[in-house]
Amino acid sequence: MAILFHCQFCGKEIKAADEAGGKWGKCPSCHNKVYVPSQVSGDDLKVAPLDQDLIESERQLMAETYKLTRDILKEREIREGPGELSGAVYEMSERELKDNVILYLRQMASDELDEAEQTAALISPFAAQAMKIIDRIALSEIPEPELADIPPQMLSGSIRVLRNRLS
């Protein structure tokens, strides 16, 4: 009896001899190297029963995570920037500035232009420092994880807009 499986690259169904199980072969359609799975016996696979205590524990942890995330986001909403300081100069850490640059780029990609405008206003007083961060992001071959899902053309366009605003 032959082993039937699908190519992970092109999706075509492949029929391989029993002796090929557990070895590497070449897809006849796309010619990519594929792994031929071992022949599974006709017996049903045994599955462990669900652990209800584990499921309840996971549910509680997820609820706690949700609550903490919501609380953090509320804190962020309350703190709208440096605010008015009496004679003191507000300093933004490099990490906070980088987070604001990333937030701006995400807002631009999500078409949240009013929010992006507010974030850019927070970044503007630190233009020189922000330009260095923007250059690192722009020249990086691997984008920041928070920006990985934004198409490269859109990301570079948003970077260009922010650079023009800061210069």
N, C-alpha and C positions, 0 to 999 in steps of 0.2 A: 504494500500500500504506500502511496506517495505522501509526502509532507506538503501541505498547502499552507501558504502564508503570503502576506502582502509586502511588497518592497516599501521600505520606509522613505524612499526618496520620490518615487513616481506613483506609488499606490497600486501598481499592477499586481495581479495575483500571480504567484510563482508556484510552480509544481516541481518539487525536488525529490530525488530518490531517497529512500530510508537511510542509506549509507551516508548521505550528505548531512544528516542531522548533527548539530553541534559544531559544524565547520563553517568556514567562510566561502562564499561563492560570488558570482557576478550576476547581476540582474540582466536577463536577456533583453529587456526593453531599454533601460537607461544606461546599462553597463557600469553602474556603481557597485562597489563592494558591499555585500549584504551578508548578515549572519543568518544561517539556516537553523531555525530552532530544532531542538530534539523532538522526536515523535512523542507526543503525549499519549499515554495509554487511554483506552476507552473509559476507564473508571472516572467517576466524578471526583473533582478535587475536594478535599476536606477543608473546611474553613472553621476557624476558631469562633466560638460564640462571642457575642458582644459583651463587654464588661460594663454593666450599668453604672457601677461606681465611677469608673473611668470617664464615661460619657457625662455624668453629672458633674464631676470635677472639671472637665473641659468646659462645660456650659458655664459654670461659675467663674472660671478664669476668663472666658470670653466676655462675660457681663462686666467683670471688674476692669478688663482692658478697655471696653467701650466707655465705661464711666470715667476712667482716668483720661482717656483721649478727649472726651467731651469737656472735662474740666480744664485740660491744657488749652484746648481751642478757645474756651471762654476767657481764660487768662490772656491769651494772645489778642482777642478782640478788645478787651478792656485797655490794654496797653497799646495805644495807637501811635507810639513813637516817643521821642524824647520829651515832648511837652515843653512847657515854659519852665525854665530854670532861672533862678534868681542869681544872675551874675556868673554862675558856674557854666563851664563848657561841657556839653554832653559828648562823651567818647563812645563810639560804637566799636566793639571788638571785631577783629577780622572775621571770626566765625559768624557773628551776627550779620555783618555786612555781606558775607558770602551767601548766607541764608536769604537775605533780602534780595540779592541779585538773582538767585535761583527762583525765589518767589515771583519776582517781576517777570522773568522769562516764562514761567509756567502760566502766569496770568495772561500774558500776551498770547501764548499759544492757545489758551482756553477762551480767548476773545473777551476777557474781563478787563476792558480798557480803562474804566474808571478806577478799579482797584490797582491796576498797573500804574496809573498816573500817581496815585497816593504812595505806592511803594517807591516809585522813582523819586518822589519828593523827599522821602526818607534817605535815599541813597545820595542825592545831590550834594549835601554838605561834605561828603567824604569822597568827592569825585576822583581825586588822584589815587587814593587807595582802591576805590572801586574799579578804576580802569585796569589796575594790575590784576585784579581778580577776574575781570571780564576777559582780559588777554589770555590768562591761563585756561579759562573755560573754552575760549575760541580756538586756541592752539592745541588743545588736548585731543589726542586721537580717540580716546575712550571718553565719552561724555559722562558727566556726573550721573549717578544712578537716578536722581530725581528728574533728570532731563532726557533719559534714554529713550522715552517713548515719543518725544517730539521729533518730527521729521527734520533732517539736517538743514534743509533750505529755510524752513520756518524759524529754526533756532538761530541760524546765522543772520536772518533778517531782523529778528528781535534784538540780537546783540548789536547789530549796526544801529538800530534806532536808539538803544540805550547809550551807546558810545557817542552818538551825535548829540544827544540831550546833555550828556555830562561834559562835553568839550566846548 
